[in-house]
Amino acid sequence: MATNRRDLLKAGSALFAGVSLAGCGGKLESAAPGASGDGSGGDAPKPAELAVAAEWNVYRALAADALALGLAGEFDAAAGVAADAFQKFEGATGEWGAHEVLETTSEKRYAEFEEALGQLRERAKGENVEEMRVEADLVSKHLSAAQTKLVGEENARALDLQFLGTRLVTASSLYAAGKGDAAATIAGDTYERFEQAAVHEDLEAADAESYEGFESAVEAVEKAAKAGTGGTVRNEANAAFDAAATGSYAVAASESAAGAGHLAAMQARGYDASMLASLGGPSTAFAHAAALNVYRARAYDVAWLTARGKSEYAKTAAEDIFAHFEGAKAHEALEEADHEAYEGFETGLEDLASAAGKGDAEAAASAADAVEKHLRAGISALATETEAAVLQAAFFRARFGDARELYALGEGKAAASVAQGLFQRFERDEIGFHERLESASEKLYQSFEHEHLQDGLIPAFKNGNDGAVETHFGGVNDSLLQFATKVGSEARVSAAESGLLSARASTPPRSRRSASRSALGRWCSRRSSTSRRARAGSTKRSNTPTTPSTSRSRARWSRSEARRKTATPTRRPRRSTGRR
């Protein structure tokens, strides 16, 4: 299964209809939390329940990130991640917020989770790695149990698999920051956890290919991290992440459950960009620029959905960008670096949401272009010339993925138009990308611009030449990735890829192309069902930035020790048996 942004939009359409992930609590007009999906064989979980269960995976990943930083000896950064996770959780209020649903689902699990997360920060401040491991495991244990109760065993096991997939991406990020020993430890721990997990046998039975792919990739990451082969670490970590995502669809009780978890996994992956900055890799300003790059891709998602008659999803997706930006650290960074770009971005985003709500595809496309223009200006202000070029390469790969998916839907002319637009952007030397690519490698420059784009992909789209599309789509992507790895450090390339959902678009196997087209076609023609997708009430947002964290935070770090278990959990010993 090739992971790309449209697959995520398809599988996660229920989330776009009313639930935001990780700290932006949505409110759906639906039954009370915990009313179904308890794993007892009753009604299937509601979309909102699937979304909240997926959101809990983000908190599991953040706790594991804190532990990873502790293993790397970066205890201040670890404490910061734990504190940030707690603050996000406290802010996820509302009927369908992660905080309220966990408390409703199991008050005991809720109390133990909060205590463990608070103690994780304290253990990090005390530089006690083994105790950090205990607390991180408790966080994961309590959230996993709550997931099982809320959405059932099959869906919870799919979420477990996706959580394990995010651990390999964290290992790759640590390796890129020069923490090879910690990366190898995380990969080894992930292998052990997978071997002992209930989803191990489920995956082997449901999808042998993903099972073998995930297990072998995890082992390869550990070996490569120990051997010091960075390219293998990154590639195998990506392979493990993809195998976990693919396998989750086979294990889960429904595609919607796996899709919601997949979105959460991508979000957890995005947090690795910030972690890189804290480890002495790229600057914080670059991390903010990488976050802005995500919004560029999402703006075109909105236009894409609007053009396909999904105006309600499109409007909610646009509003979700705004909500995420208002709570992101990149908000203040953009405002300070380029106020005009900041104002233009927010104004353009309002226009985009309005056009999407009205179903005006032409206006949505124009607004998406305006949003992208101002975000590009912000990236130029925050990043160095080389960093901006690396981000532009990732953005181009995203848009080429969009074009290919249009072609798969039978819209060859539209696909050619997107590719032609990218060619024109390249010729205009936006963000200095043209000059930087040409100066870095004349061979890569000729391969990208002439062989695979101007004389390859564009005419292939126009002429409906399937074979040529596959060849030249792979060619432009390979050229751009080679350029990024040539001019940028592993940390910068990893941050660009981790921070941009669309950068994961890649050429699927030829044998699966027709299946991909069929799935996309089914989604685009599928009628929206309000009985299954309760929509969130629309609220008018102001251009004036807010700081919700200061007004909503209810930090409770010093909870009573009486609420903790009397016996301290211990880590399960590493298996002595050989790996298969």
N, C-alpha and C positions, 0 to 999 in steps of 0.2 A: 504494500500500500504506500503510495507516494503522498507524503504529508504536504499539503499546500493550504493557502489561506481560504480558498473556496470550500475545501472539504470541511474546514473548521466552521465556516459560516453555515454550511448545510447542516452539519450535525448539531451545531449550537444555536439553531434558530429559536428554540424555546427560550434560551437565555436572553437573546436580543429582544424578545417580546416583553421582557419585564424584570429580569434579574441581572444585576451587575455582580462581578466577582471581586473578591478580596478587598473588603473595606468599604464598598459602595453599596450599602444594603438597599435592595429594591423592595417594593411592596406590591404584591399581587392580590387581585380580587379573587380569592380562592378560599378553600377550607383552612382551618387552623393547622399550624405546623404539627407534625407528628400524628396526623389523623390516618395516614396510610403508609404503605411501604415499610412495614416493620419486620418483613422477612417471615411472616407467619402464613404466607400463602394467600393473603388478601388481595385487595386491588393493587394494580401497578402503581409505583410512585408517581406523583405529579411532577410536571416539569420543574416547578419551583423547588421541590424536595431534591430532585436530581442536581439542580444548580447549587443549592446550599451544601449538599454533601460533597460536591466537587470543590466548592470554595474551601471547605475544611482541609482538602488536600494541600492548598496553598500554605496553610498554617503548619501542616506537617512538614512541608518542604522548607519553610523558613526556620523551623526549629532544627531541622537537620543541617541547614546552612550554618547556623550558629555553632553547632557541634563541629562541622567541617572547619570553620575558622579556628576553633579551639585546637583541633588536631594540627592545624598549621602554625600554632603558636601566636595567633593574632587574637588575643583575648579581648582587647578593647573593642575591636570590630565585632567580635562574637556577641559581646554584651549589647552592643548597639543594635544588632540584628534582632536579638531576642526582645529588646525593649520596643523596637519598631513593630514587631509582630504583635506584641501585647496591645500597643496603641491602635493598630489596625483593627484588631479584634474588638476592642472596646468601642470603636467607632462604627462597627458593622451592626447598627441597631435597626429597628423597624421589625415589622411582623415576620419578614423573611430574611432578616439579617443573620449572619453567621452566629452572632452572639446570642440573640434571642432564641433562635431555633435550637441551638445546642442546650440552652438552659431548659427549654420546654421538652426536648427529647429525653434528656437524662440530667437531672439536677446534680447527681453525684458525679457523672462524667464531666459536667461543666465545671464543678468546683475543683476536681482533681486536675483537669486540664489547665485551668488558670493558675493553680498553685505550682504545677510543674513548669509552666512557662515562666512564671516569676522566679522560681528557683533556678531555672536555666541561666537567667541573667546573673543571678547572684553567684552561681558556681563559676561562670565565666569571669566575673570580676575577681574571684578568688583564685583563678587560674588552675582549677581542678578539673582536668579533662575527664577522668573516670566518672566523677559525679555529674558532669555535663552529659555524658553518655546516658546515664541513668535517667536524667530529667528529659532529655530529648526522646528517649524511648517511651517514657510515660506519656509525653504529649502525643506521640504517634499512636500509642495503644488506646488512649481514651477517645481520640477522634475516630480511629478505625472502628471501635466498638459502636460509637454513635452513628457512624455511616451505615453499619450493618443494620442497626435498629431502624434507621430512617428509610433506607432504600433497598434493603434485602441483601442476602449473602452474595449473590452473583454479581450485582452491581458494585458492592463494596470490594470484592476481590479484584474487579477490573480497576478500581481506583487504587488498590494496593499496587498493582502492576505498574500503573502510570506513575505513582509515587517513586517506585524503584527506578523507573526510567529517568526521572529528574535527577537522581543521585549521580548518575554517570555524567550528566552535563555539568554538575557542580565539580566533579572530579576533574573534568577537562578544564574548567575555568581556573581551578587551583593550580593545575599543572602549568597553564599559560602564565600564571603569576609567579612561577618559580617555586611552587610548593609540591614538588614531585612525590615526596614521601607521603604527604597527606593525601594526595590524589590516589596513590596506590592503596592506601589504607581504606579509603572510602569505597573504591572498587571492590576490594576484598570483602569488606563488610556487606556490600550490596549482594555479592555472590552468595555469601552465607545466608543472608536474610531471605533471598529468593529460594534457595534450596530448602529452607525450613517453612516457607510460606504455604498456605493452603492453595494459593493461586498457581503454585508450581505445577501440580498435577492437572489442574483445570486447563492451564495453557497447553500443556503437552498433549492433552486429549483433544482440545478444541482447534488448535492451530500449531501443528508440529513445526512448520517452517518458522513462525515467529518465535516459538520456544527455542529452537536451535539457534536462531539468529541472535536472540537476546542473550542467551547463556554464553555463547562463544564470544560475543562482543564485550561482555562484562569481563571475561577472562583476559581478552586482548587488551583492554584498557589497563588492567592491573599490571600485566607484563610490560606493556609499552611505557607506563609511568615509571616502572622500576628501571627499565633499560634506557630511558631518556630519549625516546623517539616521539617527539611532540606531534608530528603529523598523524601518526597512527592513533595517538590518544584522542585527538579531536575527531578523526573520521570514525573510529570505533564507538566513541561516545554518542555521536550522532546516529550511528547504526543501532545502538542499543535503545536510544530514545524512540526511534522510529519503530523498532520491533515491539517495544512495549505498547506504543500507541496502536499499532496494527492488531496486536494480540488482544488488547482490551476490547476491541469491537467483537472479537470472537467469544470472549469470556462473559461479557456483560449480558444482562437479560434483554437490553434494548439498545439500539443504535444511539438513541438520545442520551442515555446514561453515559455511554462511552464518549460521545461527542462533548458533553458537558465537562467530563474529566479531562478530555484532550485540551480543551480551552484553558482549563486551570493549570495543566501541565505546562502549556506554552507560557502562561503568565508567570509561573514559578521559574521557568527558564529565564525569563526576562530579568528577574531580580539578580541574576548572576552578573549582569553588566555593572551594577552598583557595587557588588562584592569585589569585582576586579579593581575598581577605583580605590577601594579601601586597602588593597594589598600592594599598593605602590605600582600598579600598572598604569593604565591611561589616567589622565586627570579627571577630576569630578566634572569639569566642564564638558569633557568628551562624553561621559556617561549621560549627561543631560542632552547632549546633541543626539546620542543614540536613541534616547527616549522620544525625541521629536521626530526622528526618522520613522518610528512606529506610527505616529499620527498621520504622516504623509500617506502611508499605505492604507490606513483605515479610512481616510477621507475618500479614496478611490473605491474602497469597498462599498461605502454608502452610495456613491454614484452608480456602481455596478448593480446593487440591489434595486435602486430606484428604476433604472432602465429595464429591469426585469419584472416590474410591477409589484415588487415587495416593499411598498412605500412605508408600511407600518414598521417593519423590521429595520428599514433604512433610517427612518427618523429616530428610532430608539438607539440604533448603532451610533448615529451622530451625537445624540445626547449623552451616550456612554463615553464618547471621546471627551466631551466637555467635562463630565463629572470626574473622569480619571485625571484630566489635566488640572482641574481645580485643586485636587488633593496631592498632586505630584510635586516633587522638589524642582522639577524642570520648569514649573510655573514661574517661580520667582527668578530663576536663572535666565529664562527668556526675557522676562520683563526688564531685568537689569541690563542684559546684554544688548537688546535691540527693542526699545519700547514700541517703535512703529510696527515692527514685525509682530510683536505680541498683540497689539491692538488689531492689526489686520487679520491675524489668525483667529482671534475670538469672534470678530465680526463675520469673517468668512464662514466660520463654523455655525454661527446662528443662521446665516443665509442657507447653508447646506442643509441644516435640520428643517428649515422652513420649506425648501424646495422638495426635500424627500417626503415630508408630510403631505404635500400637495400632489405628489406623484409626477412632478415636473422634471423629467429626465434631463432636458437641455439645461435648465437652470441649475440642477444638481451637479452636472458635469462642469459648468462654469464656476460654481462655488468651490468644487473640489480643487480645481486648478488654482483658485485664489488662495485656498488654505495651504496648498502645497507650496505656492510661491513664497508665502510669508514664513512658513516653516523652514524652507530652504535658506532664506535670509538669516533666520535664527541659528541654523546649523553653521553657516559661514561665520557668524559672530562668535560662536562658542568653541568651534573646533579649529585645529590647525589645517593647513591646506591639504596635507596628506590624509589626515583623519576625515576631513570632509569628502575627499575622493573615495576613501574606503566605504563610507556610508552611502555615497552616491552609487557606487557599484552594487551594493546590497539593494538599494531602492530600484535600480534598473532590473536586477534579477527578479524582483517582485513583480514589476510591470510586465516583464516578458512572460512570467507565469500567468498573469492575467490574460495576456494575448493568446497564449496557448490554450487556455481554458475556453476562451471565446471560440477559438477554432474547433475545439472538441464539441462545442454546441452547434456547430454548423454555421458559425458567423465568421467566415473567412475574411470578408472585407473589413469587418470591425477589428479583427485581430491584426490585419495588415495596417490599419489606421493607428492602432496603439504602437506597433513596432515602428512605423514611420515617424510618429511623434517622438519616440525615444531617440531615433536617429537625428532628428532636428534638435532635440535637447543637447545631444552630444556635440553636434556641429556648433551650437551656440556656446559651448564650453561652460555650461552651468557648473558652478562651484569649482571651476578650474579642472574639471574631470578629464576633458579631452587632452589638454596639454600634459596633465600628469600621467595619463596612460601612455601617450606617445613618447614622452621623455623616459618613462620607466622601461619600455620595451617596444621597439619598432615592430618586432614580430607579433607580439600580442595585439598591438594597435591594428596592424593590417588584418590579422585574423578576426578580430572583433568587428571592426567597422566595415571592411570590404568583403572578406570571404564569407562571414556568417550572418551579417546583418543586412547591409545594403544589397549585396548580390545573392544572398542566401535566404534568410528567413522571410523578409518582406515579400519577395516574389513567390516563395513557397506558400505563404498564407493566401496570396491573391489567386494563385493557380490551383489551390486545393491539392497540393502534392504532399500526401501524408509522410512519405519517406523522407522528403527533403525537410519537412517541418521538424521531424524527430532529430535529424542530423544537425540542422543549424540551430535549433533550440538548445541542444546540448552544447554546440560550439560556442554560442554567445555566453552561456552560463559558465562554461569551463574557462573561457578567456577572462571573464570578470573575476572569477574566484582566484585564478592564478595571479592576476594583477594585484588583488587585495593582499594575498599572502606574500607577494614579492615586496610591496612597499610598506606594509603595515606589520606590526608585531603580532604575535599570536594572541596577545591579550586584546589588542584592538580589533582584530578580525573576529575573535570569539565574541566580543561585546557587540559588534555590528550584527553578527548572525543571531546571537541570543536575544538581542533587543528588538528584532524585527521578525514578526511572524512570517511575513511573506518571503523572507530570505531562505526559507526552507523549501521553497518550490524547486522541484527537480524533475528530470525527465523520467516518467514511469516506464517500466518494462513494456516492450511493444505488445506482448501478449495480453497486457492488462489495459491497453488503451481503450478498447471498445467498452470494457466494464466501467472505466472511469467516465467515459462519455455518457453511458447509460445512467449512471448514478446522478451525474450533474443534470442530465436532461429530466430525470424524474423529479428532482428537487425543484427545478425551474418551472415545471408544469404543475407541481403539486399545489392544490388549493389550500389556503390557510384555514386552519380549524380553530375557531375561537373557543370551542369546548375543551381543547387540549392546551391552548396557549393563552392563559389569562394575561391580559396586558396591564402594564403599570399605568397608574394615573400620571398624566403629563403635568410637569411643574415648570413654570417659567423661570429661566435662569437669567441672572444679570451679568453684564460684562464685568462688573466689579468683582475682582478675585476675593475669595473668602478663605478662611483658614479653619475648616471644620474641626481639625484635630484638637484645637485649643478649647473649643466649646463643648465637644462631645466626649472628650477623654475622661474616663472615670478610673484612672489608674489605681489598681489595688495590689501593689507589689507586696505589702506586708500583711499577708493573710495569716490567720491563726494556724499554728502548727498542729492544733487539734484536728484540723481538717485533712491532714495528711495521713497516709497509712502508717501504722506502727512499724511495719517491717519494710526496710528499704529494699526495693527491687534490685536484683543483680543481673548483670549481663549474661546471657546465655553463652556457655563456653563454645569456642570454635570447634567445629566438627573435626574429628581426627581422621575420618574416612577420606579416601581419595575422591577427587572430583571426577565426574564422568566426562 
